[in-house]
Amino acid sequence: MEEYGYGLWFLVLINSLVFIIFAASFFHPQSKRDWRALGGFSAFVIALFTEMYGYPLTVYLLTGPLAGLVPGVDLSHDSGHLWADLIGWKGDPHFSPFHLASYAFIIGGFWLISAGWRLSAFAVRRPAFTRTADGLHLPFTALVDP
């Protein structure tokens, strides 16, 4: 299965260990709650790298039911892009409409994080802001008066 880019369990193991040890070296869990949080992060990292290098869950779950409905589906990396197969995209799946839309959403997400970061940094420098249970409230004068 390695010729398809899947089944690289050595990479799953190495990458998971690197990320988990890196996180544990900074986090230094002390209490039971800390260890539980590190365990949750570890489970996420293992699932992430299993999906990337081991065997994709979507391919695993949908290969059986869709095997006869989607002709030409194999275990190559490009066939792991299920939406490209379902719409009949013939080119590189990384340039399909769904993939290009995901690029736009990712860039938009980074833009939102940047905008929120600037607002948070501004709020920390200005004591006129108030914190409440539902978030940060901005007085109108603080937004108009630089």
KEMARMAR-643985 format. One record per atom (N, C-alpha, C): residue in one letter; x, y, z. Coordinates in steps of 0.001 Angstrom, whole numbers, plus 500000, padded with zeros to 6 digits. Layout:
N
AXYZ ...
This chain:
146
M500819498804500000 M500000500000500000 M500863501261500000 E502179501134500191 E503043502303500230 E503116503016498886 E502905502300497780 E502940502963496487 E501785503943496324 Y500765503837497174 Y499642504760497137 Y499846505952498058 G500856505928498883 G501066507002499841 G500372506747501164 Y499825505558501350 Y499180505191502607 Y499921504007503203 G499658503721504456 G500303502591505110 G501712502889505583 L502039504161505728 L503363504560506179 L503345504690507710 W503193503567508379 W502995503560509828 W504231504042510575 F505413503889509996 F506616504401510631 F506543505925510755 L506031506592509707 L505861508045509768 L504813508442510795 V503762507642510915 V502743507911511936 V503400507899513313 L504195506875513584 L504840506727514880 L505834507857515149 I506720508121514206 I507759509139514401 I507146510526514567 N506239510912513672 N505641512251513762 N504817512409515028 S504083511373515411 S503293511459516645 S504204511647517848 L505275510875517918 L506204511017519042 L506844512398519088 V507250512913517937 V507884514238517907 V506917515294518426 F505674515295517959 F504710516314518368 F504319516163519835 I504119514935520286 I503703514722521675 I504827515066522639 I506059514665522330 I507190514995523201 I507443516499523201 F507301517133522047 F507454518588521974 F506424519278522855 A505165518853522776 A504113519467523597 A504354519199525081 A504744517976525426 A504970517638526828 A506170518404527398 S507158518711526554 S508326519437527046 S507988520873527431 F506965521450526817 F506546522801527164 F505428522810528202 F504594521793528186 F503391521785529019 F503679521340530444 H504559520405530655 H504911519860531973 H503671519528532796 P502942518495532427 P501724518165533171 P502029517782534625 Q501236518321535537 Q501414518073536962 Q500220517327537552 S499040517861537334 S497846517283537953 S497204516247537030 K496192515590537571 K495456514605536778 K494771515273535587 R494288516479535802 R493632517227534721 R494633517573533612 D495854517937533981 D496894518235532989 D497214517002532147 W497338515851532809 W497633514620532082 W496485514244531161 R495258514521531596 R494096514232530758 R494101515130529519 A494464516394529693 A494548517312528552 A495638516869527578 L496785516469528117 L497864515980527250 L497450514696526541 G496687513858527222 G496186512636526586 G495226512933525451 G494372513931525637 G493458514337524558 G494211514882523361 F495229515711523634 F496062516226522551 F496786515089521842 S497304514134522622 S498010512993522036 S497089512174521140 A495853511959521583 A494893511219520768 A494610511953519461 F494484513280519532 F494261514065518318 F495441513937517363 V496665514052517881 V497863513975517036 V497969512603516382 I497725511546517149 I497793510193516578 I496730510015515500 A495510510492515753 A494451510391514745 A494797511200513498 L495382512369513698 L495772513210512565 L496784512516511678 F497850511992512281 F498893511363511467 F498456510001510928 T497553509323511627 T497000508086511066 T496200508395509813 E495447509489509862 E494665509908508692 E495584510326507550 M496686511006507868 M497588511506506831 M498421510402506196 Y499008509543507026 Y499968508564506511 Y499498507122506607 G498572506845507499 G498125505469507699 G497088505068506671 Y495841505385506974 Y494756505054506056 Y493632506048506285 P493250506841505294 P492217507861505484 P490869507250505863 L490247507813506861 L488977507298507366 L487874507385506317 T487854508461505530 T486810508581504516 T486942507485503467 V488174507176503079 V488378506105502107 V487960504772502723 Y488328504562503975 Y488004503310504662 Y486488503124504772 L485781504166505185 L484340504041505413 L483528504018504124 L483976504741503099 L483152504896501904 L483582504023500729 T484684503301500853 T485118502444499755 T484097501349499506 G483605500740500552 G482624499661500396 G481323500132499772 P480634501105500384 P479347501538499829 P479441502192498452 L480526502896498164 L480629503624496899 L481458502900495847 A481902501693496143 A482793500993495216 A482165500815493840 G480901500491493765 G480260500301492469 G479701501577491881 L479515502610492699 L478889503846492218 L479881504814491582 V481119504822492063 V482122505741491541 V483177504929490809 P483098504874489482 P484074504066488743 P485459504693488784 G486458503834488807 G487832504298488756 G488398504719490085 V487711504473491191 V488237504834492497 V489261503790492909 D490450504254493221 D491490503356493703 D492048503928495002 L493166503441495441 L493737503897496702 L494871504889496512 S494890505622495410 S495934506614495219 S495639507850496061 H496648508707496212 H496457509921497002 H495375510808496382 D495375510899495070 D494381511748494411 D492966511227494613 S492789509937494760 S491458509390494997 S491004509606496431 G491901510049497293 G491509510389498654 G490692511660498713 H490667512424497631 H489858513639497551 H488484513236497018 L487607512867497926 L486330512266497569 L485444513196496744 W485423514486497083 W484547515398496349 W484978515529494884 A486263515508494619 A486725515580493232 A486245514366492448 D486246513185493080 D485736511985492411 D484225512058492199 L483507512560493186 L482047512589493093 L481543513558492035 I482263514675491803 I481815515612490769 I482414515276489411 G483258514251489372 G483834513826488099 G484984514688487622 W485694515304488520 W486826516162488160 W487932515311487555 K488386515666486363 K489381514870485644 K490807515330485883 G490998516581486267 G492350517102486459 G492889516799487844 D493897517545488207 D494506517417489524 D493462517810490578 P493180516931491548 P492150517253492529 P492503518447493413 H493765518837493448 H494149519991494249 H493719521298493599 F493241521238492355 F492737522418491663 F491250522306491345 S490555521391492006 S489113521261491806 S488403522431492478 P487153522701492108 P486437523833492723 P486338523716494250 F486153522509494766 F486037522349496214 F487367522638496905 H488448522214496300 H489756522458496894 H490098523942496834 L489787524603495730 L490038526037495625 L489180526813496614 A487939526367496816 A487087527008497819 A487656526808499217 S488227525630499478 S488825525408500794 S490033526316500990 Y490806526563499929 Y491917527505500037 Y491389528890500424 A490285529313499801 A489709530618500117 A489238530668501571 F488625529595502054 F488187529561503449 F489379529598504407 I490459528928504075 I491646528932504925 I492247530333504983 I492367530989503838 I492903532353503808 I491977533292504574 G490661533123504396 G489701533929505154 G489809533694506653 G490044532469507053 G490220532161508469 G491452532831509041 F492552532802508280 F493757533491508738 F493519534988508851 W492748535538507908 W492434536963507958 W491599537282509201 L490618536439509525 L489801536654510724 L490637536565511993 I491551535610512050 I492431535497513214 I493277536753513352 S493786537252512225 S494604538466512252 S493798539666512739 A492583539808512237 A491737540931512652 A491390540827514136 G491070539633514597 G490761539445516007 G491970539670516889 W493134539296516397 W494359539482517168 W494648540968517363 R494480541741516299 R494699543184516413 R493720543810517403 L492471543388517369 L491472543914518286 L491800543529519726 S492248542307519939 S492615541863521286 S493824542627521802 A494809542819520957 A495996543567521365 A495632545013521688 F494711545595520927 F494247546949521182 F493508547004522521 A492724545987522804 A491947545958524042 A492851545844525263 V493949545131525138 V494867544981526263 V495558546316526566 R495854547067525534 R496539548357525739 R495611549444526254 R494296549283526037 R493328550310526429 R492500549820527605 P492624550421528781 P491858549945529938 P490371550289529879 A489921551032528877 A488513551408528793 A487618550224528425 F488206549126528003 F487434547970527602 F487004547177528822 T485872546559528726 T485366545756529837 T485245544307529407 R485468543430530349 R485306541999530088 R484026541533530750 T483263540763530020 T482058540165530572 T482078538686530260 A481059537988530718 A481011536539530517 A480902536176529043 D480283537029528235 D480097536697526817 D481172537302525929 G482215537859526486 G483318538325525650 G483754539728525975 L484280540400524987 L484876541715525140 L483908542747524581 H483554543742525398 H482674544808524933 H483504546041524636 L483239546643523506 L484004547805523077 L483142549056523195 P483543549992524018 P482804551258524045 P482938551967522702 F481880552635522269 F481895553287520961 F483002554329520878 T483239555057521970 T484265556107521933 T485650555521521750 A485874554305522243 A487177553687522085 A487436553311520633 L486369553007519894 L486548552657518487 L486765553895517621 V486138555011517989 V486249556223517195 V487515556992517570 D487838557045518853 D488984557809519344 D490233556919519364 P491207557181518482 P492389556301518459 P493312556492519624 
